Amino acid sequence: MSFKDKVIYQIYPKSYLDTDGDGIGDLAGIIKKLPYLKLLGVDMIWLNPVYPSPQKDNGYDISDYTAINPLFGTMEEFQLLIERAKEQGITVMLDMVLNHVSIEHEWFQKALAGDKKYQDYFILRDEPTDWVSKFGGNAWAPFGNTGKYYLHLFDVTQADLNWRNPEVREELFKVVRFWMDKGIKGFRFDVINLIGKDEVLKNNAINDGKPEYTDRPIAHEYLRMLNEATYGKDPEIITVGEMSFTTVENCILYTQPQRHELSMTFNFHHLKVDYENGKKWTDVPFDFSELKRLFHTWGTQMSENNGWNAWFWNNHDQPRALNRFVDVENYRIEGAKMLATAIHLNRGTPYIYMGEEIGMVDPDFESMADYVDVESLNAYQELIQQGYSEDAAFTIVRRKSRDNARTPMQWTHEKNAGFTKGTPWLAVGNHAQEINAAKELEEGSIFAYYQQLIRLRKKYPVISEGSYQAFVPEHESVYGFVREYDNHKLLVLNNFFGSAAEVQLPLDYVSGEILIDNYRGTQLTEHLQLQPYQALAILI
């Protein structure tokens, strides 16, 4: 099964649909919405972690790898989800967090209790390095009263696992096989390029120490071992690695088919183009030339070296892309379609994050009291300490908070957007009256446009298989590229701004066929005028 013509839909289970009134989305809610996902046309759903967890990092702190968190339901319901999804032609991708476990996991608890075997499951040192945790502060914490320190690249409650220990590797391979036996056909590996730590850990003041543990050569070896011991045995399984601070050179290696590591990789560089001096908690317009440069660099190099990208605008950790890249007040609908076109017709597998297909936007919360994300609450306090006024600090958090993506899915215009009959764990966005799935299906055009993009990927090999070349890379407002396969060429043009833009169309394309257009009645001419946020694909 090729993954190249597939489209994957990400569900944040906590916020999709609550069926039991506790204000938290559940597996039964996902089962209920399978016909909706079938209608959209997606092939696979990726679920954020549904395992038992103290929820210090929204489930990425796992305390038991082979069980279902009662918050979301039971193992029986999970099995039912896999079966019902299969009936709709949809498979399930699970989130695998193999770099670290919760300190409540029995392995860590046994290690703390003095069991030498389990102490070697973790990265313990007498002398900590100068590395900084990705959640701020020291990346090392005291290991009980032993005088040693354990490594936690993330929260202090998330202890990094020692992949150098073959017993650890075998335990983790067992976990992957356990879920394969349940019928799972996809795995998304969280921060998987961080699993390969060197034997001797060194201080490094550069970029908080990241060069010392990111994309180390041994990470590739571990992925080949994982592949061989687990998903490599099933050609239907799709894998995607989340790559933290990675490089295109490494992602080529992770995804070249002959290397037997992963199907594809996520990188985040394109979602940092609205960071001032690389800092997230800032409020600046996005840098279009940098966005385009990144898309062209990754598109071209992955194409030339037979690597494979996973493309996305939104996920559970990102503010809504519409608010970041589009004038949502005036062009929400056109902008939603343009952003979708830019990745769905690209070379790589497109991911849709729940709500994106109906044009959901940031919730526009009115005060800090509406936010629950620990990162956002900490950032607000830090901004105040840096001298920002409360209003200025709130404006920045409102733009960049992860809660922007985590608000409940907007199903209807009814109370709580039809998400729950109880009190939602996170407030519903303020636009649910006008932006909801029921209204979109009845009178909107974004959902239908997504359906069309998905159909095109399945119908035309030039989209699923074609090469990638940059088109008019110097254009100040248009992101354009050409896909080529088997005597066919597809030119894709995306105007990223709210004003018209002219493009010189090569003569071949003037007589081409418009495959998709988010405006009506476009006439192909040599001096093509693109409307605000227009997206257009021409096949020859």
N, C-alpha and C positions, 0 to 999 in steps of 0.2 A: 504493500500500500504506500503510495507516495504521499508525503505530507505537504507537497508543494501546491496542491490544489485545495487544501483544507483551510477552513476558517475556524478559529477557536474563540470561544466566548468565556470571559472570566466572570465568575460569580463570587461576591464577597458574602458568604452564607449568612452572616449575622444580620445583613441588611437587605436580603432579597425578598423573602415573604415569610411572615410569622403566622403559623396556623393554630398555635395553642394559646395565644393571648398573653405570652410573657414578655412581649416587646422585643424579642430576639428572633431573627429569622431561623428557619430550621430546614432539615432535609425534606420533610413533608411538603414544605413550601416550594422547594425546587422541583419535586415530583409534580406538583400541581401545575407548574408553569412549563413543563416540557412541551406541550402543544404549541405554546407561544414561541419557544426556541426552535421547534421544528418549522414553524411558519417563517421565521427569520431565515432559516436555511443553514444554520451553523452545523459543523460536523462533530464538534467536541466541546465539552464544558470543563473549564479548569476551576476547581474549588480551592479557595484559600484554606489553610489548615482547619480540619474538623476533629483533631485529636484532643484527648484530655490535656489540659494546660492550665496553669495558674493565671493565664491571660495577662502576664506582665508586658508582653509584646504582641498582643492580639493573636495569640495562638502559635506564634513562631517560637515560643518557649514550650517545647513539648515535654510532657511528663510520662507519656506512654505512646509509643509509635504504632501499636497494633490494636488500638481501641478507638471508639467513637466517643467524643465528648457528649455527655447527657444533655448539655445545653442545646445540641443540635438534633438529638434523637438517639436511635439505637443502631447496632450493627445490622439488625434485620431491615431497618428502614434504608440503611445505606445500600444493602444488597438489592433491595426493591428499586432504589433509584437507578442502579446500574442496569437492572433488567428492563425497567420501563423506558429508560433512555435508549437502550438498544432497540426496543420496539419502534422508537421514533427515528432510528438511524443515527443516533447520537452516542458517542462514547464519552468516557469520563477520564479527566486528567487530575491527578492528585498532587498537592504541594508536598515536597519532601524536604525536610530541613535536616541535612546531614552534617552540617558544620558544627552544630552545638545542640545541647539539650538543656532543659530546665534543671536548675539545681534541685528540684523536687523529684527528678527522675531517679529510679532506684539505683542506677549505676553510680550517680554522684553521691547518693545517700550512703551506699555501701563503702564508697571511697572515703567519705568523711568519717565513717565508723572505724576506719583503720584497715580495711581490706586491701592488701597490696595489689592484688590482681586488678581491682577496679580503680585504684589510684593511677595505674598505667593507662586507663581509658581517657585520662585528661592530660592537659599540658601544665605540669607543675614545675615550678622553678624556685630555687632559693633566692635568686636575685631577679627581680622583674626588669624588663626592658623599659624604654621610655615611650612605648607605643600608647596612643590615645584611643580610647573606645569610640566606636562610631556613634554612640549615644552621648559622648562627652565624658570627660574625666579619664582617670587611669584605666588601662585595659587589663590590669591585674588586680586581684582582690585576695585578701588573706584566706588561705585554705584551712579553715577551722583554727585550732591553736597549735598547728604543726610547725609554724615558722615558715612554711612554704606559701607560695602564691599560685593561684590558678588563673589561666588566661580566659578573658571574656571579651571578644572583639565587639560584642554588642552589650546588652544590658548585663548588669552585675549578676542577674539571676540566670544568665545563659552561658553555661560553661563550654568552651571549645573542646571538641573531641580530638583525641590523638590518633589521626589516621596512620601514623607510622606503626602503630600496633596492629598486627594482622588479625588479632581477635576482635578489635573494634571494627575493622573493615568487614569481617565475616558477619558480625552482628547486624551491621547496616545493610549488607547484601541480603540477609535473611528478611529484614523489614521490607525491602523492595519486592522480594519474591512473595512474601505474605500477601501484599496488595495485588500483585500480578495474579495470584491464585483466586482472588476475589473478582477478577475480570477487568481490572484497571488497564486502560490502553494508552495512558499518557502519564508522564511524570514531569513536573516542573521542579527543578532543583534550585533551592534557595542558596544564594551567595556561594555557589559551588566552586568558584575559582579561588576560594580562600582555604580550601581543605588541606592544601599542601604546604605545611610549615617546614622550614629547614630544621635540621637536627640541632644546630647551634643557632639560637635566636640572638640577633644582634640589635643594638640600639640603632635608631635611624631617625634623625630629626626631620627628615624630608617628609612632608605631607602626612604628619602624624604616625609615621612608621609604616605606611601602607606598602612601599616597595618591598619590605621584608617578608610579607606574607601573601601578596596578591599575584596571581598568575605565575607561581613558581613552576619550573619544569615538571616537578613531581606531581603536580595537580593533574597534568595530562596522563601520567602513568596510572594514577588512581582512577581516573575516569575510564580508562581502557579496562582496568580490572573490574570496575563496577559494571560496565557494558557486558563484558564477557561472562560475568557471573549471574547476570540478571536479564535486563531487557534486550540484550543482544540476541537472546534465544528466540525472541518473538518479533518477526519483521513488521508486524502491525503497530508496534508500540512507537509512539512519538515522544521524544524527549526535548526539553528546552532548559538550558542553563541560564540562571540569572547571574550576570557577570558584574561584579562590583569594580568600578575604576579600571576597566579592562582596556585592551588595545585591539585594533582591527587585526593585527598580526596574530594575536592569540586566538581571537574568535574564528579566524580562518582555520587554525589548527584544531580547535574544539569541534568544528563542524564539517571538515572534509570527510566525505563518506569512507574513504579508504583507511582512515585512522581509527574508526570505530570508537568514537567518544560520544558525541551528542548529535541530535538531528539539527538543532539550531540554538542560537543564543540571543538573549536580551541584552542590550546595552542601554545606558541612560544619558549618554552625552547630549543627545538632541533635546532632552528635557531639562537641560541646565542653561539654555541660551537666554533665560530671563533671570539669571543669577548675576548680581553685580559683583565683579571680581571673584567669581566662583562661590559666592556666599548665598545660600538659599534664602535666608530671612531678610530679603531686600525687595524693593518694589520698583522695578525698572521695566521698560518695554522689552519685548524679545528682540534678539539680534538676528534678523532674517538672513543676513549674509553668512553668519556662522551656522545657522540651521541648515542652510542650503549646502554649505561646504561639507558639513558632517554627513548629510544624506548622500551627497555625490561621492565622498571618500569611501564610506562604507558600501554604498551601492556598487561602485566600480570595482573596488578591491575584492569584495566577496564574490562578485561575478567573475572576475578574471582568474580567481584562485579556487573556484568551486566550493566556496563556503556558503552558509545560509543564515540569513537574518530572520529574527522574529520581530515584526513591526508593530508598534502600538503607540497610541497617544495618551491613553488613560490607564491607570490601574489604582489599586487600593492605597497607594502611597503618594499619588500625584493629585494636585488640584485639577479640576476639569479643564481639558485642553481648550474648549470653546472660550473660556474666560481668559486664557493665556495668549491665544493666537488669533482671536477673531473679535471684531466689534459686535459683541452679542446684542447690544441694544438695537442695532439696525440690521444686522445680517446673520442672526443665529442660524436660520435654516440653510441659507447658501453656504455659510461658513462650515456648518456641520458636514455638509455633503462634500465640500472641497477637501476638508481634512481627511475624510474617509477615502476619497479618490486617491489622495497622495500616498496612502499606504496600501490600499487594497489592490491597486494596479502596479505596485512596486514588486521588485524581485525579493521575495521573502514571504513568510507566512504571516498574515494579518491576524491580530487579536482585537476583539471588541470587548470593552469593559461595560458591565451592566449599566444601562441607562444611556449609553452613548448613542445607541440606535434610535433613541427618541429625542436626542438633542438636549439631554439634561445638562444643567449648568450648576455652578457653585451655589450653595444654599443661601448666601447673603445673610448670615446670622447677624443679629443686632448687638450681641455683647459677648464677652469672654465666657459668660456663664453657660453659653450654648455648646462650648467645646469640651470634649472629653479626652482627646488625644494628648497623651503625656508629653510628646515632643512639642506640640503646639503650646501647651501650658508653660513648659520650661522656656521655650523661645520667647514668649511674651514677657516673662520675668527678666530674662537676660537682656531683652531690648530696653526695658525700663531701666535696668542697671546701667546700660550703655548711654543713658541720657535721653532716650526717646520719650516723647509725651505719651500718655495713655492712648490718646487718639491715634497717634502715628504708629505706635506698637500694634494696636488693634488692626489698623489698616493692613499692615504687613502680614499678620497672622491670618487675617481674613482672605488674603490672596494666596497664601502658600500652605495652609493647613492640610494635612492628610484627611481630616474629617470632611473636607469638601467632596471627596470621592466616596466617603463611607456612609453618607446619609442614606436613609431607606430608599429603595427603589420606588419610583412614583408610578403606581399602577392606575389610580383613578383620581378624580377630583374630590373624593369623599374624605372624611376625617383620616388623618395620618396617611393620606395618599393611598389608602387601601392596603397599606403594608401590615397593619396590626389592629386588633380590636382593643389592645392594651395600651400601655404607655411605651412608646418606642425608646430603645436604649440610647438613641441619638436622635435629636430633633429632625423632623422632616424639613426639607428645603422650602424656602418661601415662594417657590414658583410652581408648586405642585398643581395649583388650580389650572394653570394654562399649559403646563408641560407634564403630561402623563401618558402612559401607554394606551389607555382606552381612547383618549382624544386623538392621539397620533394615528392609531389604526383606523379611526373613523374618518378623520379629515386631514391628517398630516401627510407629508411626503418624504420625510427623512427615512423612516423605517422601510418604505418601498424602495428608496434609493439604495439602502444597504442590501436589500434582497437582490436588487439588480447587479450590484457589484459582486456579490457572492456567486450568482449565476454565471457572470462573465468569467470569473476565475476558473470555474469548472468547464466552461465551454471552449475557451481559447488557450491552447498551450503557450501562446506567446506571453500570456500573463503568468501562468503557473511555472513555465520553464524558461522563458526567454532571458537573454543577457540584459545588461544594464549599461547605458551610456548617458552621460550628462547632456542636456540640451540647453542652449543659451545660458551657461552657468553664470555669466556676468550680469544677467538681467536684474534690475534693482527690485522687482516685485513679483517675478514669476519663478516658480520652481518647476522646471521641465526635465523630462527624461525620455529616452527612447528604449523600448524593449524590442528585441529581435530574436526570431526563432523560425527556422524552416521557411525561408522566403517571405515571412511576414514581418512587418514593423508596426509598432504601436507607439505613437507619440502622445505623451500625457502632459498636459499643461495645467498648472495650478496657480491662480492669482491669489497671493496671500494678503492682499490689502483691499481696503474699502473704496478704492478709486479704480477707474478703468486703466488697462495696460495694453500697449500694442506689442505684438509679436510678429516678427518676419517669418512667415510660414514657407518652408521649402516647397517648391512647385509640386513635388510628388504628393504632398499631403493635401494640397488644395482640392484635388479630385478624390480624396480618400473618404472613407466611411466613418461617420461619427458613431462610436460605440456607446458613449454615455456623455451626458452634458447636464449640468445642474441649472442651465437656463434653456429656454425654448427658442427655436427658430434661428439658431446660429448659422450664419452663412460662412463657409470657408473661403477666405480670400488671402492673397499674398500678405496684405497688411491686416492681420487679424486683430480685432479689438476685443479684448477679454473684459467682461463686466466685473464689477466688484465681487471678489471671492468666487469667480467663475472657475470651474474645473471642467476639462474637456479631454476626451481621448479619441484619437483619430487612427484608424487602422488602414494600412495599405498592404 
